[in-house]
């Protein structure tokens, strides 16, 4: 049975973050979007442990009214980090209205555009605050491509990309985060559904498949395998033609 050594994982990750910033952003801040969910909460807590609270800066980015934004405020208060709020609704609406009416934007586009605007916002603030953008994706999401390319899938450094959802939760508890941030249903805040509703299977089943080889029901296994195969390109740098001069 797979055994996750959370104490060692946290210690190694904190040291890795410290070394990364020493080499790639000495004295810089860690800047990250704060949703109040487990991923942004745990990533922020790791950065605070690695760099100190004064070098961690949160960015809250609701799109209009966000019913669960109090989680974001509470997380910043709990970690005692500074933050700013940027409502992206105006930017999203401006792009929608600027697009030629003859081009009917798909529903997927409407889900993904806000994520890309959020990342542009993060970089704008990061560059203005002498920062480095923290990616908050985890292995489970990346495995099935549950992220927006050039949206939440990117950043300058990623402390959680090799941890499953189950492991991220364990790290959060080890770091002493309030349970509400760890168990908050994962939701993108855009389409009104949880991640698991959209995926059609639970992260628990996915994590057991990834880490322990425990095969879920056939239909779920086929869906996971298909999503993994189709979305592998998201984890690579942009593919380019391998031309070699003669």
N, C-alpha and C positions, 0 to 999 in steps of 0.2 A: 504494500500500500504506500502511496506517495506521501512523504512527510515534508511539510513546509517548515523550515527553520526561520521563523519570522524575525527572531532577534538578529541572526546573522544577515538576513536579507536587508534589514533596516540599516544595520551598521555598515555593510558594504555599499549600499546605495548612497548613504549620507557621505561617506568618504569619496565615492565616485563623483557626486555632485560638487563637492568641495574642490576636487582636483580639476574637474571640467571647468568650473568658473575661474580657477587660478590660471588655467591655460588659455581660456577662450573669452574671459570677461572679468579680469581681475578688478574687484571693486564694484562690479556691475550689480544691478538688482535683478531678481527673478520676477518677471512680470507674467501674470497668468489670469485667464478668465475664471471667475468664481461663479459657479452655478449653485453651490450648496449641496451638490451631490457627492458621492463617495470619491470620484476620481479627482475632481478639482480640489476637494477638501484634503484628501490624502497627499496629493502632489504639493499643495501649499504647506501642509504640516511638515513634509520631508524637507522642503526648502527652508522653512523656519529653523528646523533642527540643524541643517547643514550650514546656513548662512547667517542666521539670526533674524529676528522679526523686522529689523529696520531695513533689511535688504530684500524684503518680499513685498510686492505691490500687487494688489488685486484690482481687477477690472470687472465690474458688473455690467452686463449688456442685455437688458430686457428689450423685447420688441413690443413696444406699447405697454400694456398692463401685463404683469407676470404674477400669477396667483401665488407662486411659491418663492418669491424673491426674498422673503424674510429669512430663508435658510442662508442665503448669500450674506446678508447683513450679519446674521448671527455667527457665521463661520469667521468672518473678518474680526468680529468682536472677540470671539473665543481665542483666536490666534494672536490678537492684538496687532494686526497688520493694517497699514494704511491702504486706502482704496479710493476709486473714483467710480462714478456711474455714468455710462454713456447709453442713452436710449437709441437703439439703431432703427427704430420705426421710420423716422424721417428719411434716412438714407435708403432703406429698402423701398419705401413708397416712391422715392424720387427715381430710382432705377426702373421700377415697374412703369411709371408714367412716361419715362423717356424712351422706352422701347416702342418701336413702330407697332401700332395697333394691329397691323396685319400679321404680326408674329405673335401667335398665341403661346404664352409661356406655359410649359407643362407643370403639373402638380409637383413633380420631382424638383424642377427648377425652383419653384416657390419654397420648397423645403430646404434646398441647398444654398440658395443665395444669401439668406441671413447668416449662415455659418461662415461663408466667405467674407461677408462684411465684418463679422465679428473678428475674424483673424486679421483683416486689414486694420481694424481699430486697435487691436492688440499691438501690432507692429508700429502703428503711429505713436501710440503711447510709450511703448518700449524704447523706441529711438529717441523720444523726447525726455525719457527718464533715465537714460544711461542703463538700459536693461537688456535682458535676454529673454525671449519668449519661451515659456515652459509648455511643452505639449503634454496633454493630460490623458491621452488615449491609453487603453490597456490592451494586453495580449488578446483577450477574448473578443473585444470589438474589432481589433485589427485582423484577427483570424478570419472573420466573415465579412470584412470590409465595411463594418458599420461605422463609417466616418465619411465626412465630406472631403473629397480631394481638394487641396488648397484651401480648406476650411479648417475644421478641428483636427485634421490628419497631420498638420504640419507644426513647425515650431523650430526653435534653435536647439533644444535639448529635451530629452524625454526620460524621466525617471521611472515611468510605469509601463512602458511598452512591452516588457518581458515578464510582467506579472498578470495572472488571470484575475478575473473579478473576485473570485474567492480569496485569492492572495492579497489583493488590494484591501479588501475588508479586514483581513487579519492584520495587515500593517496599520490600518486606521485604529483598530482597537489597541494594538501594541503602543501606538503613539499617544493613546489616551483621548482620542477625539470623542466627542459626545456621540452616543449611539444613533441619534436622529440623522446625523450626516451619513452614517454608514448604511443604514437601512432604507434611506429615502429611495423610493422607486425611481430607477433611472429613466429620465425623460428629457427629450431635447428641447422642450419648451416651445416648440414650433407647431407640431401637428396635433398635440393634445393626447398622444398615446405614449405608453411606456416603451422602452427599448424592446422588452420581451414581447409585447403585443405586436410590434412591427416585425420582429424576427420570426415569431411563430414557435419559439422554443425558449427554455430557460437558460440563464447563464450557468446554473448549476450543472445541467446536462452537458452543456458545451465544455465547461471546465473539466469535468470528469473524462470526457472524450479526449481532450487535448493532453491532459496530464497523466491520466491513468489508463487510457485506451479502453475505457468502459463505453461500449457502443450503445447509443440510444436506439429507440425504435427505428425501423428501416426508413420510414418517410422522413424522420428528423435527420438521420445520418445522411441521407441523400441530399437533403437541403443544405446541411452544413458543408458537405464536401463540394457541392456545386458552388456555393457562395465563396468558399475558400479559393477554389480554382479561378473563378471569374474575377476575383478582387485582388489577386496577388500583385497585379501591376501597381496598386496603390502603395505598396510597401517598397517599391523600387524607385530609384531616381528615374527621371523621364527617359524612356527608351530612345536611343538614337541609332541611326544607321551606322554600322561598324565599317565605315570606309577606310581603306588603307592605301595610301599612295603607292604606286608601283615603283 
